[in-house]
Amino acid sequence: MPSEITSQDQLDKIIKLTIEQSGDLITKRSKDKIKLKFRTKKTLFTIKLPLNEAEKLIGELSSKLNVVSL
């Protein structure tokens, strides 16, 4: 069952964990938001962000994680 990320602190920890475990970042776009899914070995973490925030984060992480767009 996926876990929802609710704070910036959680997001920072999940990003570090995903990078350490060579996980994936899966993105799903809608009209006004992007859903980011961080896949680690055990758990799937999700967060919904506005387009501009998500695009910035994806740009920063694209060199560190495998980014998959749905």
ChimeraX attribute file (.defattr): number of C-alpha atoms within 10 A of each C-alpha:
attribute: neighborCount
match mode: 1-to-1
recipient: residues
	/A:1	6
	/A:2	11
	/A:3	12
	/A:4	14
	/A:5	18
	/A:6	11
	/A:7	9
	/A:8	9
	/A:9	9
	/A:10	11
	/A:11	17
	/A:12	11
	/A:13	10
	/A:14	19
	/A:15	19
	/A:16	11
	/A:17	16
	/A:18	21
	/A:19	18
	/A:20	12
	/A:21	13
	/A:22	15
	/A:23	19
	/A:24	20
	/A:25	25
	/A:26	19
	/A:27	19
	/A:28	13
	/A:29	14
	/A:30	9
	/A:31	7
	/A:32	9
	/A:33	15
	/A:34	19
	/A:35	17
	/A:36	23
	/A:37	22
	/A:38	26
	/A:39	22
	/A:40	19
	/A:41	11
	/A:42	7
	/A:43	12
	/A:44	19
	/A:45	20
	/A:46	21
	/A:47	17
	/A:48	18
	/A:49	15
	/A:50	13
	/A:51	16
	/A:52	11
	/A:53	12
	/A:54	19
	/A:55	13
	/A:56	10
	/A:57	13
	/A:58	17
	/A:59	11
	/A:60	11
	/A:61	15
	/A:62	13
	/A:63	9
	/A:64	17
	/A:65	20
	/A:66	13
	/A:67	19
	/A:68	13
	/A:69	9
	/A:70	7
